[in-house]
Amino acid sequence: LSSFAQKELFQKQMAGATGLMSFECKGDSLAMRKVIDSLHLFKIGCSWGGFESLVLPAMENASKEDQDFYSCGANLIRIHVGLEDADALIEDLKQALEQI
């Protein structure tokens, strides 16, 4: 984004962007679990080096102290976007997020 404080540094050091991102679901860990369970194309996993799209409930089992340290809640989801069709992945995420 043009508003990113270190945009110039990013452009100087990077040739592109990663397909790894995180977001928190509104609600609690049950809402996060409902989203993950509703995904069809994203598989649960944490080996970000592959070609497939993966999802990980990042802080689901973390202690309250760890969640506070990382400034996130138990509803944090990490995803890795693989080589599947972009529109299909977007639709999969959309329908899963509509479940909450």
N, C-alpha and C positions, 0 to 999 in steps of 0.2 A: 504494500500500500504506500501511496505517496506520503501518508502521514507518519510512517514508521521512522523513528528518530535516527536509525542507523541504515537507512535505505542505500545510501551511497556506498557504505562499507560492504553491505550485502552484495550489491551489484559488482563491486570490485573483486570480492573473494569467491563468489559463487557463479557457476555457469547455469544454474537452474534452481528449482525448489524441490523439496522432498514431498513425498506423498504421505508423510506421517504427520498426524495432527491430533489434538486432544480437544475435548469440549465437555462441559458439565451439563447434565440434563436438569431441567427444572424439576423440583420435587426431591424425592429421597432415593435411596439405593434400590427400592422396589421399582420405581419408575425407570431407572437406568437398566435394571435387569429386564424389564418388559421390552424396552427398545432393543436390547441385544438379542433377546429371544425371538423378536419379530423379524430380524434380518434374515434374508435368504441367500444373498450372494457373499456377504462377509462371514467368514468362519472365525471361531474363537481361536486365538493363537497369539504368540508373542515373538515369533521369529521374523523380524522385520526385513530380513534379507531375501525373501522369496519374491515370487511374481504374483502371488494371489492376494486378494484383498482380505485383510484380517481386522478383527476387533478384539479389544482387551478391556475388561472391566478393571481399570488400573488400580483403584484404591478400595475396591469392594471389601477386602479383608484387612486393610491397613488399620492400625491403631488410630485413635483420635489424635494422639500426639504427632504421628506421621502426617495425618491429614492437615493438621494445623501448620506443621513445619513447611509443607509444600503448598500451603494456601489453597487447598481444594477439599472437596467433600468426598463422601463414599460414592457419589454418583458420577465420578469422572470416567469418561470413555476415551480410549485411545484407538485410533483407526489408522491402518496403513492401506492406501489405495494402490491396488495392483493393476494388472494389465487388462482387466475385463472392460467391457464397453462402458464408457463414462456415463452415458445417459441411463443405462441400466443400473449402475451403482448409485447415481443420484436418486433415481426412482425408488430403489431399495431403501436408502436412508430416509427419504421422504415418507414412505409408507410406514416405516418403523417409528419415526418420530411422531407421526399422527396417532399412534397408539396411546400416547400419554396426554 
